[in-house]
């Protein structure tokens, strides 16, 4: 089971996207565990994630997160994020980590 971590400034807006991604994962029969956290919680989650997705509002921290995490790190596409496109984001994740 893949562990997908979403990070944003507070962890609140990404929680909505997590729900959309969980719904898409169920429809696609993709086994994954998806959670949203604040960027301040990076140290607690960086070692257990298969991929870390950053909300567009913290994309400026991508280089820092890449240095600290041992997994794939990406910023979520702004249009997908704005539309809360859980299926689209999950398809990107699948391409990146299988």
DRENDOLUM-429342 format. One record per residue (C-alpha): x negated, y negated, z; residue in one letter. Coordinates in nm, 4 decimals, always signed. Layout:
REM residues N
c1  c2  c3  residuo
X  Y  Z  A
...
REM end
This chain:
REM residues 98
c1  c2  c3  residuo
+0.0000  +0.0000  +0.0000  X
-0.1378  -0.3385  -0.1041  X
-0.1530  -0.6190  +0.1512  X
-0.0712  -0.9589  +0.0047  X
-0.1322  -1.2709  +0.2138  X
+0.0083  -1.6106  +0.1219  X
-0.1453  -1.9177  +0.2833  X
-0.0144  -2.2723  +0.2906  X
-0.0512  -2.5700  +0.5188  X
+0.2120  -2.4559  +0.7692  X
+0.3195  -2.1099  +0.6505  X
+0.6809  -2.2246  +0.6164  X
+0.7343  -2.2911  +0.2461  X
+0.5521  -1.9741  +0.1471  X
+0.7902  -1.7731  +0.3671  X
+1.0619  -1.8421  +0.1110  X
+0.8371  -1.7151  -0.1667  X
+0.7556  -1.4048  +0.0387  X
+1.1266  -1.3136  +0.0458  X
+1.1495  -1.3548  -0.3331  X
+0.8362  -1.1438  -0.3800  X
+0.9689  -0.8707  -0.1493  X
+1.2911  -0.8566  -0.3510  X
+1.0921  -0.8306  -0.6758  X
+0.8640  -0.5631  -0.5260  X
+1.1665  -0.3519  -0.4327  X
+1.3091  -0.3835  -0.7850  X
+0.9706  -0.2998  -0.9408  X
+0.9069  -0.0176  -0.6910  X
+0.5717  -0.1769  -0.6038  X
+0.4462  -0.0726  -0.2608  X
+0.3113  -0.3792  -0.0843  X
+0.3146  -0.5661  +0.2429  X
+0.3582  -0.9424  +0.1989  X
+0.3223  -1.2074  +0.4700  X
+0.2857  -1.5852  +0.4881  X
+0.0517  -1.7670  +0.7243  X
-0.0875  -2.1109  +0.7857  X
-0.4362  -2.1772  +0.6462  X
-0.5399  -2.2126  +1.0106  X
-0.4846  -1.8375  +1.0503  X
-0.7325  -1.7418  +0.7778  X
-0.9799  -1.5834  +1.0200  X
-0.7114  -1.3503  +1.1567  X
-0.5941  -1.2225  +0.8164  X
-0.8892  -1.2470  +0.5755  X
-1.0356  -0.9028  +0.6440  X
-0.7150  -0.7022  +0.6080  X
-0.5840  -0.8544  +0.2831  X
-0.6176  -0.7088  -0.0659  X
-0.5449  -1.0524  -0.2108  X
-0.4953  -1.4006  -0.0684  X
-0.2676  -1.6399  -0.2536  X
-0.2916  -2.0093  -0.1760  X
-0.0005  -2.2469  -0.2005  X
-0.0672  -2.5260  -0.4509  X
-0.0741  -2.7834  -0.1713  X
-0.3956  -2.6278  -0.0323  X
-0.5628  -2.5369  -0.3626  X
-0.8481  -2.7708  -0.2694  X
-0.9493  -2.5100  -0.0080  X
-0.9855  -2.2249  -0.2602  X
-1.3682  -2.2349  -0.2668  X
-1.3850  -2.2261  +0.1144  X
-1.1426  -1.9335  +0.1351  X
-1.3362  -1.7456  -0.1338  X
-1.6550  -1.7855  +0.0720  X
-1.4904  -1.6520  +0.3869  X
-1.2744  -1.3712  +0.2469  X
-1.3996  -1.0486  +0.0946  X
-1.0897  -0.9997  -0.1227  X
-0.9554  -1.1661  -0.4358  X
-0.8400  -1.5261  -0.3764  X
-0.6137  -1.7198  -0.6122  X
-0.4011  -2.0328  -0.6100  X
-0.0353  -1.9749  -0.6962  X
+0.0711  -2.1412  -1.0207  X
+0.2472  -2.4668  -0.9351  X
+0.5456  -2.3993  -1.1626  X
+0.5962  -2.0484  -1.0205  X
+0.5649  -2.1856  -0.6692  X
+0.8122  -2.4671  -0.7349  X
+1.0659  -2.2234  -0.8775  X
+0.9961  -1.9673  -0.6023  X
+0.9395  -1.7141  -0.8813  X
+0.8671  -1.4063  -0.6721  X
+0.8693  -1.1743  -0.9715  X
+0.6253  -1.3893  -1.1674  X
+0.3841  -1.4217  -0.8761  X
+0.4029  -1.0485  -0.8084  X
+0.3287  -0.9710  -1.1741  X
+0.0131  -1.1857  -1.1487  X
-0.0856  -0.9986  -0.8319  X
-0.0351  -0.6614  -1.0008  X
-0.2615  -0.7672  -1.2878  X
-0.5305  -0.8758  -1.0434  X
-0.5299  -0.5885  -0.7934  X
-0.3247  -0.3130  -0.9529  X
REM end
